[in-house]
Amino acid sequence: MTTLLEVRYRAVLRLLPAYYRREREEEMVETYLEDLDRDTQDESRPTLGEVASIAALAVRSRLGAAGAPRPYVLLGSGVRLFALAAVLLQAASAVVEPVLQLTWSFTRGGAQRRLFLAEFTDHGLLTGVVTAAQLVVPLGWTAAYFALLHDRRRLARTCALVAAVPSLWPLLGPLTGAILPSMPGFAVTFALLAWLPALALCAAHHRDAPAARLPAGSPGQVFLATCVLMGASQVLLPAAADLVWAPANCFVVGALGWLLWSGRRTDRGVPGGALALAGLGLLLLAVRVAALYPWLRVPGAGGYVGGGLGQTAALALLTVVLAVAGRREVAAR
């Protein structure tokens, strides 16, 4: 006779994909129930730890665990590549942005230097601490990138989650009484640009996943090239530069290079690449539009708006092309 506890366990196990339940559901239910008194099973429930463990297993089994069917392997590979590409952009931006800011502030005379230091000293202790943290803490993206490519997964997950925290300040700052620019759409999308890759890294680079690797080049070479491209895009077109300008330019160049590279390959390569880049392109496009929209009718912002519109068009076109390529890849596989 089926007990109420068994029914509850089977309900929780429905979090797992069908292929996994077919193979192991009965074994798992027997394991959960074997040491429990049958007379008390109608009054018991799965523990919070058991539910959390099953939920984590559900994520791993859907993102390309060992023995997973091909659709789940493709999904897992795509999410891992999305996380790796997004973490690379965040890692380079975390280095380039403060370097350029410090260089500009300390090479333009005493007035510019005092203006920079005033951001840490003239707006209260909390704002000063947050400003310093927004410069230093995002360097965790760089640590996460190199840790991930050296197969230090736990360190990579920790660094990515910590590095994403400063992106929440524009959302949480008003709750502390801090005065922040009123751009809620940009604040939300910019936070998503940090947290979605961090959560994707935690979910997809689990212990059963293959080691992260780049399609070409060493981790240091790719990182340096990304930093150079980001710095050049800001120095050459400073009127259009904002927090998403350089990462989006790097994405455009990288996605074009990937399309040309994959078009020359005779084998299928790593699965999920087009879908991964399409997802990242869509996320960057959302941030680009959210940053640009408040400036469309501002007098004197023509240079910024023109550059932003051009970048928006490039992102939209590339995202569509990558989505079509990803759909063809899924159909071919």
N, C-alpha and C positions, 0 to 999 in steps of 0.2 A: 504494500500500500504506500502510495506516495505521500510524504509528509509535507507540511507547509514550508519547512526550511528548505527542502529539496526544490520545491517550486520557486522559492525566492532565489536560490543559487542559480537555477536555470534561467531565471529572468535576468540576473546580472550577467550571466555568461552570454546572453544575446548581444552584448557589446562587441563580442568577438566576431570576426567575419565568418561566413558560412563554411568555407573550406576548413578553417581551424576547428570549428565546433564539430564538424563531421568526424574529424580524426580523433579529437581528444576530450569532447564534452563529457562522455560517460566516465572516463578515467578521472577527470577533474572533480566531478560530482562525488564519486566514490571516495576520493582523497579527502574532500572537505567533510564528508559525513562519517568516515570510518571510526573516529574516536569520540563521537558524540552519542549520548544516551538517546535512544529512539523515543523514549517517553517525553523528553523535553524539547524535541525538535520542532514541535508546533508552536513553541513559545520563543524560539530563537530566531535571530536574523544574521545574515553575513556581517562580519565586522567591517569597520571603516577601512582597516588595513587591507582586508581581502578585496574589497571593492576597488580600492586604489590600485592594487596589484593587477587586478583583471583589466582595469582601464588602461594601465600602462602597457600591458600585454596586447590589448586591442590596438593601440597606436603602433607598436612594433610590428605586429602581424599584418597591419594594413600598409606599412611603409617598407615593404621589401624584406621581411625576415626570411631566414633560411627555409626553403621549401614552399615559399609563397607562389601562387599562380602568376603568370606573366603580367596581367594588368596591375597587380600590387607591386611587382618589381619595377614596372615603369613609373608608377606613382612615387614610390620611394626614391628612385633615382632622380626624378624630376625635383622633388622637394629638397633633396640633398644638394643638388646643383644650384637651385634657387638660393638656399642658405649660404652656400660657399660664395657665389657671385655677389650677393648682397653684403655679406660680411667683408669681402674684399673692398667694395666701394666705401663702406663705413670706415674700414681700417685706414684707407688712404686719406679719406676726408678728415679723420681725427688727427692726422699728422699735418696735412697741408694747411688746413684752416688756421690753427694757432701759429704755425710758422710764418705764414703770410701776415697774419694780424700783428704778431710781435715785430716782424721785420718792418712793416709799415709804421708802427707806432714809435719805434726807437730809432728810425732813420729820418724822421720828418721834423726834427727839432723838439725843443723842450715843451712847447705848447701841446703838441700831439702826444708826447709821452705822458704829460700830466693828465690829459683827457683819458688816456687808456687806464692809468692807475686810479683815476677817480671812479671807474666802474667797480672797483673793489673796496673803496673807502668811503664814498660819499652817499651811499644809499642804505646804510644800515648793515648790521652784522650779518643778518640772514642773507640778504641779497649779495653781500660780498662773498660769503662762503659758497653760495650757489654759483656765482659767476666763476669762482676759482674751480669749483667742481666741474662745471661745464667745459672747462679747458682741459682738465686732467683726466677725469673719469672716462671720457670717450676713448682714450688711448687703450682701454680694455679691448676695443674692437681689434686693434693691431695684435694684441696678445692672443685673442681668440682665433684670429686668422692663422697665425703661425702654429699655435697649439693644435688646431684642427688638422692642418696639413702634416704635422708630425705625430698624428694619431694620439694626442693627449685629449681625449674627448671630454672627460670631466672638467679639466681645466678650461677647455674652450667654451663649454656650456656656462660655467661660472663667470668667466670674463665677459661673455656676450650679454648675459642678463644684467650684470653690474653696469656695463657700458651703456645699456639702453635706458637706465634710470633717469639721466638728465633730460631726456626727451619728454618726461612727464611734467617738468617744472612749469611750462606754459599753461598746462591744464590745472595743476594743483596750486600754482603760485597765488592766484586770486583768493583762494581759501585762507591764505595766511595774511592777507592784506597787502600783498605786493602789487604794484602797478605794472602791468605788462601790456604790450601792444594787443589791440583787439583784432585778432585774426584767428577766430576759433577753428575755421575750416582748415587752415594751414597747420595749426597746432595739432589737430587730430590726425591729419594725414602724415605729418612729420613723425608723430609718435608711432603710427602704424609702420612707417618705414624703418623704424628701429626695432619694434617689438615683434613684428611678423617674422623677420629673419632670425631673431634670437630664439623665438619659440620653434621655428622650423628646424633650427640647428639642434635644439634640445630633443625634438620629437624624432627627427629622421636619422640623426647620427647616433643611433642607439648601439648597444653592445653587439647586436647581431648584424649590423650594417657593414658593408665593405669600407675600407679606409678611404678617406677623402683624397682626391688627387685632381690636379689641374689638367686640362686637355693638352696643354703645351707649356714649356718653360718651367723653371724652378720657382718656388714660392717667392724668393727674394727678387728675382728678375721681374716677375709679374707685378709684385707690389711696387717696386721702384718705377716701372713703366707707368703704372696707374697714378702714382704720385706726381710724376713729371707731367702727365697729360692733364691732371687736375690743376696743377699749378699754372701751366701754360694757358689753360682756358680762362682762368681768372685774371691773369696778368695781361693777356692780349685783349680781352673784352671786359674790362672792369665795370662798365656801365650796366651790363646785363647780369652781373654776378650776384647770386644770393646763395642760400644754403643748399639749394638743389641744383644750381647751375652746373657746377663741376661734376658731381656724380652722374647727372643725366648725360653730359657730354661724353664721359667715360663709357657709359652704357651704350650710347649710340655707336661709338667707335668699336667697342668690344663686340656688340651684336653684329655689326657689319662684317667684322673680321671673322666671327664665328660662322656666319652664313656663307662667306666665301670659302672658308676652310672646310666646312662640312660638305659643300657642294663638290669639292675636289676629291673627297674621300670615296674609296670604292666599298669600304665596309660601313656598317651602320654606326660604329663608334659607341660611345656611352649613351644609353637610352635616356630620353627625357630632356635633352638639352634645349630643344626648341620650346617646349612647354615651360621649362624653368625660366628661360629668358623672357618669354611672353608674360609670365606672371610678374617678374621683376619690372618689365617695361610698363605694365599696367599700373603697378604701384607707384613708380616714378612719375607717370603721366598724371595720376591723381594728385600727387604732391605739387607738380608743376602748375596744374590748373588752379589749385587752391592758393598757391603763392601769387599767381599772376592776376587772378580775378579782381582783388581789391584795387589794383593799380590801373585798370583799363580806362578809367575816366579821370585819372589824376593828371592835371596839366604839367608838362615838363618831364613826364616819365616815358617819352617816346622811345629812347634808346633801350631802356629796360623792357618795355612792353614789346618792342619789335624783336629783340633777342628771345624773349620768352615765347612769343608766338611761333617763331621759327623753330625753336626747340620742341614746342608742343606738337607741331606738325611732324617733325622727324620722329618723335617718340610714338605718336599715334600710328604712323605708317609702318615703323619697324615692329610695333606690337602686333599689328594685323598680319604682317608677313610671317612673323614667328608663330603666331597662332595657327595660321594655315599650314606651315611646315610641321608644327607639332601634331595637328590633326592627321596629316598624311603619315607621319611616323607611327601614330597609334594604329591607323588602319593597316599599315604595312606589317606591323608586328602582331 
